[in-house]
Amino acid sequence: MRFPRKTPPKSPKRINPLKGGRAEHLPSFFMRRVDGLKGKIDVILCADRHYSCWGVRCRSGRTRIMNVNDNYPLMISPIPKTKGFDEFNKEEVKQYFDWYVSQSDIRINQLQHYIADSGSPEVKLDGTPESFIPLWRWFENNIQTEKKTEEEMEAEMVGRPEWMRKEIRKVDWKFTVMTYALAVDIAFYFAKVFIHYHNGISWGYYTKPKNLISVKKPVLVGFRNGVFMDPRLIAMNCCSKSLRERKKTRLLDIYNSWIEEVPRN
């Protein structure tokens, strides 16, 4: 008795609706993720213009969204994204602070695994200031930017004077979500090393004066003259400078400069 040969499932049609329905090549990491869904997918479509996530429409009619960053999960704030830091009340500031600080070791471990998986196992986050050199050299090879959308440009210019609008127009790019995520986790590591080597420095936050650039955000406190350090701001500033000119000692140099602000016993 002969059994009828099974017809292999058809490959799903690939469509990027943001490009007028033209066929779009999908990255290999994504295709590996949908291999198990072959035969069930009708259309693969691009979910957003920045390619931060992709969507698949199954033949059952359901739509599934897959995040590009699933191999590097992002931090999800316990406070709704609709609120800015300046809108946080006292309870929300404390809630966010406790949550953020609790994420430190988790994010550092994730960063270490990601670096090793990326083909750089020699970069070790061993808790020493010297480790900033190979870490920053690795990061400089992973800094990525993308073009801002017209909507984003317009949003930045709302309520700004004409001279400032012209300056905003000159900067038509931004760092990718992945670059920002890596920078934030490097900031966690930077802070952990600094706290370890300098007694009296710890995580904290300020709620006033309201014109402080990092008001209500987690920062390092305990420095001379009430100075505070925002590790995220440091990481992003270094990121911007390295985009213009690479320097493997950049993070270590910043670390050494901040030592001068630590109170002497």
VMD Tcl script that draws the C-alpha trace (Angstrom):
set ca {
  {0.00 0.00 0.00}
  {1.37 3.37 -1.00}
  {0.94 6.35 1.23}
  {0.49 9.71 -0.48}
  {3.60 11.88 -0.30}
  {3.18 14.81 2.01}
  {3.54 18.16 0.35}
  {6.12 20.23 2.21}
  {4.69 23.42 3.67}
  {5.11 26.48 1.52}
  {7.52 29.11 2.66}
  {5.61 32.10 4.02}
  {5.41 35.17 1.84}
  {7.56 38.00 3.12}
  {6.07 41.45 3.01}
  {7.24 44.72 4.47}
  {4.20 47.00 4.44}
  {6.41 50.01 5.11}
  {8.06 49.47 1.74}
  {4.96 49.30 -0.34}
  {4.53 45.56 -0.11}
  {7.83 44.72 -1.80}
  {9.51 41.46 -0.87}
  {11.85 42.03 2.05}
  {14.79 39.87 3.12}
  {14.54 38.89 6.75}
  {17.58 38.52 9.02}
  {18.76 34.98 9.77}
  {18.22 35.29 13.53}
  {14.55 35.94 12.89}
  {14.16 33.08 10.45}
  {15.64 30.70 13.01}
  {12.92 31.79 15.42}
  {10.09 31.07 12.99}
  {11.43 27.73 11.75}
  {9.12 25.93 14.15}
  {6.12 27.78 12.75}
  {6.58 26.78 9.12}
  {3.33 25.65 7.59}
  {1.39 27.80 10.03}
  {2.51 31.23 8.81}
  {0.76 33.03 6.01}
  {2.68 36.30 5.94}
  {5.79 37.67 7.62}
  {5.62 41.42 7.94}
  {7.76 44.17 9.31}
  {6.22 45.49 12.52}
  {7.88 48.89 12.66}
  {10.03 51.21 10.63}
  {13.08 50.73 12.85}
  {13.09 46.92 12.51}
  {13.10 46.61 16.30}
  {10.50 43.87 16.03}
  {8.91 41.69 13.39}
  {5.43 40.31 13.10}
  {4.02 37.13 11.59}
  {0.42 36.59 10.58}
  {-0.49 32.95 11.08}
  {-2.89 31.07 8.84}
  {-5.17 30.80 11.85}
  {-5.62 34.56 11.60}
  {-3.59 35.41 14.71}
  {-0.70 37.85 14.62}
  {2.44 37.25 16.64}
  {5.08 39.89 17.30}
  {8.69 38.89 17.89}
  {11.14 41.35 19.36}
  {14.56 41.70 17.80}
  {15.98 42.14 21.29}
  {14.71 38.82 22.60}
  {18.36 37.69 22.73}
  {19.04 40.76 24.90}
  {15.92 41.50 26.96}
  {15.34 45.15 27.72}
  {14.50 46.61 31.12}
  {10.79 47.14 31.67}
  {10.04 49.96 34.10}
  {7.40 49.30 36.77}
  {6.09 52.83 36.16}
  {3.94 53.36 33.03}
  {5.94 54.73 30.10}
  {3.39 57.48 29.69}
  {4.95 59.23 32.69}
  {8.16 61.22 32.63}
  {10.47 61.37 35.65}
  {9.35 64.92 36.39}
  {5.80 63.59 36.82}
  {6.73 60.90 39.37}
  {5.32 61.39 42.86}
  {7.38 60.47 45.94}
  {6.07 56.90 46.07}
  {6.83 56.32 42.39}
  {10.34 57.75 42.73}
  {11.06 55.31 45.57}
  {9.44 52.41 43.70}
  {11.47 53.08 40.56}
  {14.69 53.55 42.54}
  {14.32 50.25 44.44}
  {13.49 48.40 41.22}
  {16.35 49.97 39.26}
  {19.04 49.22 41.84}
  {17.75 45.64 42.18}
  {18.42 45.12 38.46}
  {22.17 45.85 38.69}
  {23.58 42.31 39.02}
  {20.99 40.92 36.61}
  {21.95 43.40 33.90}
  {25.70 43.00 34.47}
  {25.43 39.21 34.19}
  {23.38 39.55 31.02}
  {25.97 41.91 29.56}
  {28.80 39.49 30.35}
  {27.00 36.58 28.67}
  {26.14 38.69 25.65}
  {29.75 39.81 25.21}
  {30.97 36.21 25.39}
  {28.30 35.01 22.95}
  {29.24 37.81 20.55}
  {32.67 36.26 20.10}
  {34.65 38.18 22.73}
  {35.02 35.80 25.71}
  {38.31 37.51 26.59}
  {36.39 40.58 27.78}
  {35.86 39.84 31.45}
  {33.78 41.96 33.81}
  {35.97 41.03 36.76}
  {35.15 44.08 38.86}
  {38.43 45.93 38.33}
  {38.84 49.42 36.85}
  {41.30 47.95 34.31}
  {38.46 45.88 32.84}
  {36.94 49.11 31.50}
  {39.53 49.14 28.70}
  {38.61 45.88 26.92}
  {34.94 46.51 27.70}
  {34.91 49.93 26.07}
  {36.96 48.73 23.12}
  {34.33 46.02 22.56}
  {31.48 48.50 22.93}
  {32.97 50.93 20.43}
  {32.66 48.15 17.85}
  {28.98 47.77 18.69}
  {27.78 51.38 18.72}
  {25.03 51.82 16.13}
  {22.89 54.74 15.04}
  {19.77 55.16 12.93}
  {18.01 58.05 11.25}
  {15.29 59.85 13.20}
  {11.82 59.85 11.73}
  {10.18 63.11 10.73}
  {7.69 62.60 13.57}
  {10.52 62.34 16.10}
  {12.17 65.48 14.75}
  {8.91 67.40 15.01}
  {8.31 66.18 18.56}
  {11.74 67.45 19.65}
  {11.03 70.90 18.20}
  {7.68 71.46 19.89}
  {7.81 74.62 22.01}
  {11.42 75.38 21.03}
  {12.57 78.79 19.73}
  {13.50 79.04 16.05}
  {17.26 79.08 16.67}
  {17.01 75.86 18.67}
  {14.80 74.23 16.03}
  {17.55 74.82 13.48}
  {20.10 73.14 15.76}
  {17.78 70.17 16.33}
  {17.43 69.78 12.56}
  {21.19 69.34 12.26}
  {21.12 66.17 14.38}
  {18.96 63.81 12.34}
  {20.22 60.57 13.90}
  {19.91 58.74 17.20}
  {21.44 55.72 18.89}
  {19.64 52.43 18.33}
  {17.67 50.86 21.16}
  {20.26 48.10 21.41}
  {23.13 50.58 21.72}
  {21.29 52.42 24.48}
  {20.53 49.15 26.30}
  {24.19 48.14 26.23}
  {25.26 51.60 27.43}
  {22.83 51.46 30.36}
  {24.18 48.06 31.41}
  {27.75 49.30 31.10}
  {26.66 52.15 33.39}
  {25.51 49.56 35.95}
  {28.92 47.92 35.83}
  {30.73 51.26 36.03}
  {28.72 52.14 39.14}
  {29.29 48.77 40.78}
  {33.06 49.02 40.37}
  {33.10 52.59 41.66}
  {31.05 51.70 44.75}
  {33.26 48.67 45.46}
  {36.48 50.67 45.51}
  {35.22 53.79 47.28}
  {33.60 53.67 50.70}
  {30.82 56.14 51.25}
  {29.65 56.10 47.61}
  {26.25 54.51 47.07}
  {23.08 54.65 45.00}
  {20.63 57.40 45.90}
  {18.37 60.04 44.35}
  {17.28 63.67 44.65}
  {13.77 65.06 44.35}
  {14.78 68.73 44.31}
  {15.78 71.20 43.06}
  {13.65 70.29 40.07}
  {16.05 71.86 37.58}
  {18.70 69.18 38.23}
  {19.31 67.18 35.06}
  {19.01 63.84 36.89}
  {16.32 64.78 39.39}
  {14.32 61.78 40.63}
  {16.64 59.39 38.78}
  {18.99 56.85 40.43}
  {22.47 58.37 40.79}
  {25.60 57.79 42.84}
  {25.85 59.99 45.93}
  {28.43 60.60 48.65}
  {30.83 62.80 46.71}
  {32.33 66.06 47.95}
  {30.22 69.22 48.03}
  {27.00 67.34 47.37}
  {28.07 66.39 43.84}
  {26.30 63.35 42.37}
  {27.16 61.05 39.46}
  {24.69 59.80 36.85}
  {26.36 56.64 35.43}
  {23.86 56.43 32.55}
  {24.64 59.99 31.49}
  {28.36 59.24 31.67}
  {27.98 56.14 29.50}
  {25.93 57.96 26.86}
  {28.31 60.95 26.78}
  {31.24 58.57 26.29}
  {29.23 56.82 23.60}
  {28.73 60.09 21.71}
  {32.42 60.96 21.95}
  {33.48 57.51 20.74}
  {31.22 57.91 17.74}
  {33.43 60.82 16.68}
  {36.76 59.39 17.83}
  {37.54 55.99 19.27}
  {39.51 55.78 22.50}
  {39.69 52.50 24.39}
  {40.63 54.19 27.69}
  {37.70 56.62 27.60}
  {35.67 54.94 30.37}
  {38.73 54.38 32.56}
  {39.75 58.03 32.13}
  {36.31 59.15 33.34}
  {36.57 56.77 36.29}
  {39.93 58.21 37.31}
  {38.67 61.79 36.99}
  {35.77 61.07 39.34}
  {38.09 59.70 42.01}
  {39.05 63.33 42.67}
  {35.47 63.96 43.84}
  {35.55 61.22 46.49}
  {35.94 62.60 50.05}
  {39.32 61.86 51.58}
  {39.31 60.26 55.02}
}
mol new
graphics top color blue
foreach p $ca { graphics top sphere $p radius 0.5 }
foreach p [lrange $ca 0 end-1] q [lrange $ca 1 end] { graphics top cylinder $p $q radius 0.2 }
display resetview
